[in-house]
Amino acid sequence: MKHPAYSQLRPVTANAGVVLAPNPSYAALEGTNSWVLRGEGDSVSVVVDPGPQDEGHLNVLWSKATGPDEGNPANIAVVLLTHRHHDHAGGAHRFRQISGVQVRAFDKQYCYGGAEPLQDGEIISFEGLTPTIEVVHTPGHTADSVSFFIHSQGGTDDSDVEAIITGDTIAGRHTTMISETDGDLGAYLDTLATLRDRGSNVPLLPGHGPDQPNTAEIAQRYIDRRERRLEQVKQALAELGEDADVSEIVDYIYTDVDPVLRDAAAQSTRVTLRFLQKK
């Protein structure tokens, strides 16, 4: 089954499948990937990023996460959020009402049902669930962004990591915007280095777009792109002067930018300037 596949559970790895939310846009690509973690024959499942508040999608997701696997239904143990943005977490409260389970996030204000916030380095496991889930704080896109390393055999090192769920930290196609409120380019570059170093030949399960076979390769591509952009901004400042405004820098760098993308280019430039000013 090729991506996209709305209203279906598409198996991706041995213990992870995806239900694609019907919210396509330039930023969300084909839509938000809602991940269901569950091994063959497992009586328990975990949902990652229920997506936007779309009643149809949330009910389909609940059905797929609890539905028969070789005749064995499952109970959802918990809902996990990669970060707070509405296209990933907007439906979390409603999904809790549908499923009755807790919702956990890195930021406590996005936890529901009395759940404790996620902790960096925490290992999440449940009886009846084959994979264990390692929480890795990966800030940059937002301050609360986390990635989930899916361990197929309950390991404590990377030898049994079968996939990495990255939310918006790395997308399956195109690039990722950094939040101007609590995003940080320096933290993002550190995060990408971590994913590169730990993700060699490990499948990437992104928040948007198709899954990819090698997280490290995509992370390095992201690093290279950000470093090229940094050099372009430095060059623009050298040519235009240190007091050049964002609009002038965008005109200098993005000579053929689509007008629809100009606001995104300006945001990226402001984030880059903020990073350079800290150095």
Salt bridges, closest charged atoms under 4 A:
GLU30 OE1 - HIS3 NE2 3.64
GLU30 OE2 - ARG173 NH2 3.15
ASP49 OD2 - HIS88 ND1 2.87
GLU55 OE2 - ARG94 NH2 2.66
ASP87 OD2 - HIS88 NE2 3.74
ASP87 OD2 - HIS208 NE2 3.07
GLU122 OE2 - ARG104 NH1 2.79
GLU134 OE1 - HIS151 NE2 2.81
GLU134 OE1 - ARG198 NH2 3.01
ASP144 OD1 - ARG84 NH1 3.47
ASP158 OD1 - ARG198 NH2 2.47
ASP160 OD1 - HIS151 ND1 2.73
ASP168 OD2 - HIS83 NE2 3.12
ASP168 OD1 - HIS88 NE2 2.93
ASP168 OD2 - HIS141 NE2 3.35
ASP168 OD1 - HIS208 NE2 3.12
GLU180 OE1 - ARG270 NE 2.75
ASP182 OD2 - ARG84 NH1 2.87
ASP184 OD2 - LYS278 NZ 2.80
ASP197 OD1 - ARG196 NE 2.98
ASP211 OD1 - ARG10 NH2 2.98
GLU217 OE2 - ARG221 NH2 3.04
GLU231 OE2 - LYS234 NZ 3.46
ASP251 OD1 - ARG262 NH2 2.90
